[in-house]
Amino acid sequence: MQEELNLNEEEIGVYSHPGGKLRELGAEELSDAELLAIIISTGTAETPAIKIAEEILAKFGSFVGMAGRRFEEFETIKGLGKVKIHRIAATLEIARRVLRAVE
């Protein structure tokens, strides 16, 4: 399910990027969009990484919905180039391997 970034003004000032929030509060405190924004790393001149992450989650519904998708499906999202798509695919594959190892 898509999680929206719901930071109050004080948190926005403290955490200008989700990486700061991750460092201070731990990964479990981040929304799916914030975690994905860290993987994406940077946005574009017009769109920050968090907004691109929210668009990805809106399109695919969740991390599970993203898994196994073709690269071309991600390329339709403005701000996602090949390197960012490769990062996402690699992260999903790592998660898949971890799950397989613990089953």
VEXDREN-2710 file (C-alpha; in Angstrom, 1 decimal):
% VEXDREN-2710
k/r/px/py/pz
1/MET/0.0/0.0/0.0
2/GLN/1.3/3.5/-0.8
3/GLU/2.4/5.5/2.2
4/GLU/2.5/9.3/1.9
5/LEU/5.2/11.4/3.4
6/ASN/3.6/13.0/6.4
7/LEU/6.2/15.2/8.0
8/ASN/5.4/18.3/10.1
9/GLU/7.3/21.5/9.5
10/GLU/9.7/20.8/12.3
11/GLU/10.6/17.4/10.8
12/ILE/11.0/18.8/7.3
13/GLY/13.6/21.2/8.7
14/VAL/15.5/18.4/10.5
15/TYR/15.2/15.8/7.7
16/SER/15.7/17.5/4.4
17/HIS/16.3/14.1/2.9
18/PRO/15.1/10.7/4.2
19/GLY/18.6/9.6/4.8
20/GLY/18.8/12.0/7.8
21/LYS/15.7/10.5/9.2
22/LEU/17.0/7.0/8.7
23/ARG/20.2/7.8/10.5
24/GLU/18.5/9.4/13.5
25/LEU/15.4/7.2/13.9
26/GLY/16.2/3.9/12.1
27/ALA/14.9/2.4/8.9
28/GLU/11.7/1.0/10.5
29/GLU/10.5/4.6/11.1
30/LEU/10.6/5.5/7.4
31/SER/7.6/5.2/5.0
32/ASP/7.9/3.1/1.9
33/ALA/8.3/6.3/-0.2
34/GLU/11.1/7.5/2.1
35/LEU/13.0/4.2/1.8
36/LEU/12.5/4.2/-2.0
37/ALA/13.7/7.8/-2.2
38/ILE/17.0/6.8/-0.5
39/ILE/17.5/4.1/-3.2
40/ILE/16.6/6.6/-5.9
41/SER/19.0/9.1/-4.3
42/THR/18.3/12.2/-6.3
43/GLY/15.4/13.7/-8.1
44/THR/15.4/16.0/-11.1
45/ALA/15.4/19.8/-11.2
46/GLU/11.6/19.7/-11.2
47/THR/10.9/16.7/-9.0
48/PRO/12.5/15.6/-5.7
49/ALA/13.3/12.0/-5.2
50/ILE/10.5/11.6/-2.6
51/LYS/7.9/12.6/-5.2
52/ILE/9.3/10.2/-7.8
53/ALA/9.2/7.5/-5.1
54/GLU/5.6/8.3/-4.4
55/GLU/4.8/8.1/-8.1
56/ILE/6.4/4.7/-8.4
57/LEU/4.4/3.4/-5.4
58/ALA/1.2/4.9/-6.8
59/LYS/1.8/3.2/-10.1
60/PHE/2.7/-0.3/-8.7
61/GLY/0.9/-0.2/-5.4
62/SER/3.7/-1.5/-3.2
63/PHE/7.2/-3.0/-3.2
64/VAL/5.6/-6.4/-3.9
65/GLY/3.8/-4.8/-6.9
66/MET/7.2/-3.5/-8.1
67/ALA/8.8/-6.9/-8.0
68/GLY/9.3/-8.7/-11.3
69/ARG/8.3/-5.7/-13.4
70/ARG/10.1/-5.1/-16.7
71/PHE/12.5/-2.2/-16.9
72/GLU/10.3/-0.6/-19.6
73/GLU/7.4/-0.2/-17.1
74/PHE/9.6/1.9/-14.8
75/GLU/10.9/4.0/-17.7
76/THR/7.5/5.6/-18.1
77/ILE/8.0/7.4/-14.9
78/LYS/9.6/10.8/-15.4
79/GLY/12.8/11.2/-13.4
80/LEU/13.8/7.5/-13.6
81/GLY/16.7/6.7/-15.7
82/LYS/18.5/3.4/-16.2
83/VAL/20.8/3.8/-13.2
84/LYS/17.9/4.4/-10.8
85/ILE/15.9/1.6/-12.3
86/HIS/19.0/-0.7/-11.9
87/ARG/19.3/0.3/-8.2
88/ILE/15.6/-0.5/-7.6
89/ALA/15.9/-3.8/-9.4
90/ALA/19.1/-4.7/-7.4
91/THR/17.4/-3.8/-4.1
92/LEU/14.3/-5.9/-4.9
93/GLU/16.6/-8.8/-5.8
94/ILE/18.5/-8.5/-2.6
95/ALA/15.2/-8.6/-0.7
96/ARG/14.1/-11.7/-2.6
97/ARG/17.4/-13.5/-1.8
98/VAL/17.1/-12.6/1.9
99/LEU/13.6/-13.9/2.0
100/ARG/14.6/-17.1/0.3
101/ALA/17.5/-17.6/2.7
102/VAL/15.3/-17.2/5.8
103/GLU/12.5/-19.5/4.7
END
